[in-house]
């Protein structure tokens, strides 16, 4: 009888493995995960140089991980098991007080063959090179230039985690010390840390972005940096509309911690939103600042400016002559733009674009005939890419 049970166990195990293997090869590759809001690794092409550098093997590892059948279910199960074991994180995502999630591990900028994957160590030389990019853009600037590198959730919500903030503090200090005094460089992480510790809802719990309240605070500091403090619109002037209460962002998806309470999403309205013409990559956005169709999907943050586009412009429909602000940005700027559009015509360039290199701040500011420029980019992208390093 025991022998039969052993055989049955082996048969079931082999059948399970075989089923997974067959499903892996029969099911088509997925290019995008709506739940995680990210591109998935597809079958890599052979390249001798990448083979010897190790990049090809990393790509194959990512491919098998991303295309694994019923991957979302396994991520959820693994997340539950990690919590039960007392680990307090899954897939590089920490869980802290109040269900706050934050990304701990990242891939360092792959600008050389020594780039690391799943690291939590920030390279000081890379940060110094990023600071030099800011300094170079400042020296070349023909108009006032403000630089805001937004904090990661791990930086801002440090009080929610037992994970030490030493690496985060060292990163902030390196940038402060390396950026030239002439640069209008906004280091707002200490401010946001205080706001978060005081209970203000400035960053989402399950996603890597700031909330609309967090975006409003950034708008205020940006206007102050441009010497426009008297023009700041008070928060009480806006009608605050909650447009979603079931937002589970990228952290929830990557970690499998789906039991964490969802976030709510707000849009702040002045009542004049119909006065603006918003275009994305040359096409008019019928919803203007907000595409509410995204609220029925997973990526609810894309309600702001319809998500990711290479170039977005915002002007007044009546042709009112206003100063133009060129913004070199990632998605954090999307929720700030509706505030800034009350004062400027905007041209927003996506620094993270895989198609066009927008790091020549001077040239693109000139092309936009802009009166001022803003670099608004998250520190997460600073340490994972070389975009800021190449500003000029």
N, C-alpha and C positions, 0 to 999 in steps of 0.2 A: 504493500500500500504506500509506504513512504517513497519507494522507488517510482511509483506512478505519479505521486505528487511532484517529485523532483523533475520528472520528464515533462509534466504539464507546465511547471514553472518555466522551464527552459524554452518550451515551445511558445508559450505566451510572450516571453521576453523577445525571442527571435522574431515573432510575428509583429510585435510592436516596433522593433528596430526596422524591420523590413518595410512596414507600412509608412514609417516616417521617411525612409530613404526613397521609396516609390513616390510619395507625395512631394518630396523635395524636387524631384526631377520632372514630375508631371505637371505640377502647378506652375503657372507663368510667374516670372519674376515681378515683384511689385516695385514701381519706381518711387512711390511716395507713401508715407504713413500719415493718414489724416489724423489719427489719434495722437501721434508724436509730433505732428506738424514739421516733418523733416524729410529730406530726400533719403532714400534707401540705397545702399550699395548694390549695384548690379554686377553681372559677371565681368570681372576685370579682363582687359586684353593683355596678352603676354608682351612684356617689354624687358629686354635683357638688362638695361640699366637699372630699372626698378627691381628686377630680380636680385641683383647683386647689392643694391642699397637696402634691401629688406622691405621696401615700400609695397612690392607685389604681394608678399606674404601677408602683410597687414591688410591689404585690400581683400585678399581671399578670406581672411579671418572675419572681416567686417561683412563680407558677402554671405558667408554661412550663417552668421549671427542674425543678419537682417532678413534673410529669406527663409529662415527656419519655419516650417509649418506650424500653425497656431501659436506663433511667437507671442502675441499679446497675452494669451492665456498663461504661457510659461512665465512671462515677466511678472504677471500678477501673483502667481503661485510662489515664485521665487521671492518676491517682495514680502509676502506674508511669512515665509520661512525665515528670512533674514531678521524680521522684527521679532519673531518668536525666539530666535537664538540670542537676542539682545544686541545685535550689531548696530541697529539704528541708522542704517542706510542700505540702499540697493542700487546697483548700476551707477554708482558714483553720486547718487542723490541722497542728501542728508534729510532726516526728519527731526524737527525740533519742537519746542514748546508751542502748543496751540495748533499742531499740525503743519507748522511752517516747513516748507520744503526749500532746498537750495542745492545747487550743483557744486560738488566738491572737486571732482576729477574733470580734467579737460585735456585736449590734445594741444601741445605747444605749437607755435607757428612753425610750419615746415619750410623754413628758409634755408635749411642745411640738412645734412644727412644724420645729424644727431638729435633731430626732433623727437620728443617723447610723446607717447600716447598714455591716456589714463594717468596723468600726472597731477599732483597738487603743489608742485614746486614752480615758482615763477622765476624766470631767468632775468637777472638784473641787467645784463647787457642788452637784452631785447627791449626792456623798458627804457633804458638810456637811449637806444636808437629811436624808440617811439618819441621820446622827449625831443630828440634832435629833429625829428620830422615836424613837430609842433614849432620848434624854434625857427626852422627853415621857412615854414609857411608864414610865420610872423614877420620874418625879415623881408620876405618877398611881397607881403600883402600891400595892395594899393588902396585898400579900404579898411575900416575897422574890422578886426577879426577876433571872435570870441571862441574859445575851445572849452567844451564841457564833455568830460569822459565820465559817463554815468556808472555808478557802482553796480557790482553784481549783487544778487540777493545775499550771497554769503558775506559780502562786505557790509551791507546795510543792516541785515537782520542778525548780526553777530550775537546779539544778546539772547537769541532764541536757541542757540546751539551750545553744546559742550565742546564742540570742535574749536581748537584754539584759533584766534584771529591774528596770530603773529605774522603769518605769511601775507595776509591782507594788509596789515599795517605797514609791513616792509615795502610792499608794492606802492602804496600811497606815498610813503616817505621818499622813495626813489624818484617817483615822478615829480613830486614837489621840489626836490632838490635839483633835479636835472632840467626842468623847464625854466627858460630864461625869465627874469623878472619883468621884461618888457611885454611878455605875452599876457593876454587877458585870459588866464587859465582858471577855470572854476573847479575847485576841489570841493564838491558838495557832499561827499560821503559822510564826513563827521556830522553835518547837519541832518542828513537822512537817518543816520544811526540814532541820533537823539529823538527825532520825530517818531521813528519806529519803536524805540524803547519806551516812549511816552504813550504808546498805544494808537498812534495815528496810522491809518490804512494807506500807506504810501507805496507799498509793493504788494503784488499779488501773492497769495499763499501758495498757489500751485503752478505758477508761471514765472518766467524770468523777467517779465516787464514790470515797470512801475504802473500804478493805478492812475486814474485821471487826476486824483488829488496829488499824487506824486508829480505828474506832468505839470500841474498848475504851479507847484512850488518851483519847478525848474524854469517855467516861463517867467516867473517873478524875478529870479536871479539873473536870467539872460537879459531882461530889460534893464535891470540895474547895471549890468556890465556894459551895456551900450549907453549908459547915462540917461535912461528913460524911466526912472523910478516913478516920476509923477504921472506917467501914462498907464501904470499898472491898473488893470480892471479888478476891483475887489471881488473876492470869491462870492460874496453875498449877492452880487449882481447877476449871477448865473442861475438858471433853473437847472437843477441837477436831476436828470432822469436815469433811473436804473433800467437798463435795457436787457440785462441778463442776470440770472441768479444761479446759473448752473455751469459756470465756466470752470473746466478742469484743464489746466494748461500743460505745457511741455514737461514740467517736473513730475506732475501726477502720472503722465503717460509713460515717461522713461523709467520711473521708479516702480510702477505697479501699485502704488499706495492710493488706490481708488477710494478708500474709506475716508480719506481726508475731506473735510467739508469743502464744497466748491466755492469759488470766488464769485463776486458780483461785479458787473461792469457798468460804469456810468458814462453818460455823455453830458457835458455841461453846455447849456444852450443860452445864447443871448437873445434869440428871437430874430436875428438878422442873417441866419445861415443861408437863406435863399438868395442873398445878394452877391454870393461868391461863385465864381466859375472855377471849377477844379478839373484839371486834365491829368491823365496818367499815360505816359508814353504816347502822347499825341491824341488820346481819345478822351472825350468828355465823360466825367463820372456823374451819372444822373443823380446819385445820392449826395453829391457834394462831399462834405467832410466825412460823412458816415454812410457806409454801405451795410444796411441792416440785414441784408441777405445772409451775411456771414454769421449772424446770431443763431441761425438754425443749425450750424455746423460745429465742429470741434474747435476750430481756430477763431474764437470770438474776438480776439484782439484785432483781427483784420477788419473789424467794423471801422477802424480808423484808417481813412484814406485808401480803403479797399486793399489793404495789405501791401505786399512788396511789388514795387515798380521801379524801373531805372530812373525815370525823371517824372516828377510831379510838379505842376505849376498851379498857383492859386492867385487869382486876381479878382478885382471887383467887376461885376457885370456892366456897371455903368461907365467903366473906363476911368474912374477916379485916379488921378495922378498921385501915386504914393511911392515912398522909397521901396527899393527891392532888396530883399535879403536872400542870399544864396546859402543853402544849408547842405552840408556834406554829412551824410547821416547813415544810421541803420534804423531798425524799426522803432527804437525808443522815440525817435522824433515824430513819428506818426501821430501820437496822442498829444504832442506839444503844438503841432502845426496849427490846429484850429484856434489856439490862443494867440499865437504870433501873427496869424493872418488878420487879426483885428487891427494891426498896426503896419504891416508890410505886405506888399506883393511878394510871393514866395516862389523860389525855384529850388526844388529839393533833389539832390543827386544821391543815388544809392551807392555809398562807398563799398558795400558788400556785393555789388553786381558782379556776376561771373562773366558778363559779356563786355562791359566797358570799364576802363580804368578811369575813375574820377578823382584820383589822388592829386592831380595838378590843380590845386585850389585856386591859384592865381589865374590860370588860363580860363577855368570854367566860371569863376566869378566875373571875369572880364566879358566872357561870352554871354552871360546873363545880364550884362550891363547893371550889375548890382551895386548898391551903395554901402553894403555891409555883408559880412560873411560869418557863418557859424559852423563849427565842426561839432557835431553831437553824436557821439559814438560810445558804446558801452565798453567798459574795461574787460568784459568777457571776450569781446572781439579783438581788443587790443592785444591780449596775451595769446590769442589763438591765430592771429593773422599778422601780416606785415603792412597792412593798409596805412596805419598812422605813421609807421616808420618811413613811408615813401611820400608823405605830404610834401608839397613844394609850392 
